[in-house]
């Protein structure tokens, strides 16, 4: 189906099942590039600070981190406690559905705005972590890279008091406040004594040029673009949508609440990310769901009932074309965690 990406989006007033049908029509038989955002990781227990109803937070900028030792100290204290949540998180069925679709040659790759490494741990092979990865820290002076897990061990050793009752106060938005942050010791680079920073893109930093080129190449190789769990607040995501629409690629957006690119989408599903990805996988590639299909919340609303799962699937013309058997670009590296 050659629906242009610049067509008017499906009304969000339509039923989720109708929107899902339209999304399947657009995506069937196509190579799909995926952009994922925080909405996908919320089902793994990682908070989304931009979702509807969230308390507005002012994140620390790169300039503040570099210029102010006290702010850097406060950042590392909160980040170290947040790391425990990220380290304990596990891929959810949405991550697994995307990995299975890539395995079967339908998804060409995943560009993620998340820094939690859950796509890689779910089995996705071609992943561009456009905002970096929290499983590493880097020295801003010499460029030495350190394992975040090893660094966490050093922070625990140097700050045993942080686990004492009353040392940490949980805030209404799920963030943490360290009551005695000036006591928190942050290690310097063991090679040159420089400042260590998590290997992620802060506000006020640019996405590395080579990283963005990798993301663009995934979109350029695909026939359709699927955005899941992102409000497209940051410019890098909007630029990838622009790249797809300029090439007349249909864009499907799955997100609770509005996004900056809703009017550029051929279909917008105002629905949960995980259950929608499960439903799409079942319709586009029934073989992607091994064993019993989880009865996730909201599957009935999306029209994914048991008779639907017994379908033989949609025809996928062209998947035997050279280069579409399995994307062979495997990204080396660590299982990144935020």
Rosetta blueprint (number, residue, H / E / L):
1 X L
2 X L
3 X L
4 X L
5 X L
6 X L
7 X L
8 X L
9 X L
10 X L
11 X L
12 X L
13 X L
14 X L
15 X L
16 X H
17 X H
18 X H
19 X H
20 X H
21 X H
22 X H
23 X H
24 X H
25 X H
26 X H
27 X H
28 X L
29 X L
30 X L
31 X L
32 X E
33 X E
34 X E
35 X E
36 X E
37 X L
38 X H
39 X H
40 X H
41 X H
42 X H
43 X H
44 X H
45 X L
46 X L
47 X L
48 X L
49 X L
50 X L
51 X L
52 X L
53 X L
54 X L
55 X L
56 X L
57 X L
58 X L
59 X L
60 X L
61 X E
62 X H
63 X H
64 X H
65 X H
66 X H
67 X H
68 X L
69 X H
70 X H
71 X H
72 X H
73 X H
74 X H
75 X H
76 X H
77 X H
78 X H
79 X H
80 X H
81 X H
82 X H
83 X H
84 X H
85 X H
86 X H
87 X H
88 X H
89 X L
90 X L
91 X L
92 X L
93 X H
94 X H
95 X H
96 X H
97 X H
98 X H
99 X H
100 X H
101 X H
102 X H
103 X H
104 X L
105 X L
106 X L
107 X E
108 X E
109 X E
110 X E
111 X E
112 X E
113 X L
114 X L
115 X L
116 X L
117 X L
118 X H
119 X H
120 X H
121 X H
122 X H
123 X L
124 X L
125 X L
126 X L
127 X E
128 X E
129 X E
130 X L
131 X L
132 X E
133 X E
134 X E
135 X E
136 X E
137 X E
138 X E
139 X E
140 X L
141 X L
142 X L
143 X L
144 X L
145 X E
146 X E
147 X E
148 X H
149 X H
150 X H
151 X H
152 X H
153 X H
154 X H
155 X H
156 X H
157 X H
158 X H
159 X L
160 X H
161 X H
162 X H
163 X H
164 X L
165 X L
166 X L
167 X L
168 X E
169 X E
170 X E
171 X L
172 X L
173 X L
174 X L
175 X L
176 X E
177 X E
178 X E
179 X L
180 X L
181 X H
182 X H
183 X H
184 X L
185 X L
186 X L
187 X L
188 X L
189 X L
190 X L
191 X L
192 X L
193 X L
194 X L
195 X L
196 X E
197 X E
198 X E
199 X E
200 X E
201 X L
202 X L
203 X E
204 X L
205 X L
206 X L
207 X L
208 X L
209 X H
210 X H
211 X H
212 X H
213 X H
214 X H
215 X H
216 X H
217 X H
218 X H
219 X H
220 X H
221 X H
222 X L
223 X L
224 X E
225 X E
226 X E
227 X E
228 X E
229 X L
230 X L
231 X L
232 X L
233 X L
234 X L
235 X H
236 X H
237 X H
238 X H
239 X H
240 X H
241 X H
242 X H
243 X H
244 X H
245 X H
246 X H
247 X L
248 X L
249 X L
250 X E
251 X E
252 X E
253 X E
254 X E
255 X L
256 X L
257 X L
258 X L
259 X L
260 X L
261 X L
262 X H
263 X H
264 X H
265 X L
266 X L
267 X E
268 X E
269 X E
270 X L
271 X L
272 X L
273 X H
274 X H
275 X H
276 X H
277 X H
278 X H
279 X H
280 X H
281 X H
282 X H
283 X H
284 X H
285 X L
286 X H
287 X H
288 X H
289 X L
290 X L
291 X L
292 X L
293 X L
294 X L
295 X L
296 X L
297 X L
298 X L
299 X L
300 X L
301 X L
302 X L
303 X L
304 X L
305 X L
306 X H
307 X H
308 X H
309 X H
310 X L
311 X L
312 X L
313 X L
314 X L
315 X L
316 X L
317 X L
318 X L
319 X L
320 X L
321 X L
322 X L
323 X L
324 X L
325 X L
326 X L
327 X L
328 X L
329 X L
330 X L
331 X L
332 X L
333 X L
334 X L
335 X L
336 X L
337 X L
338 X L
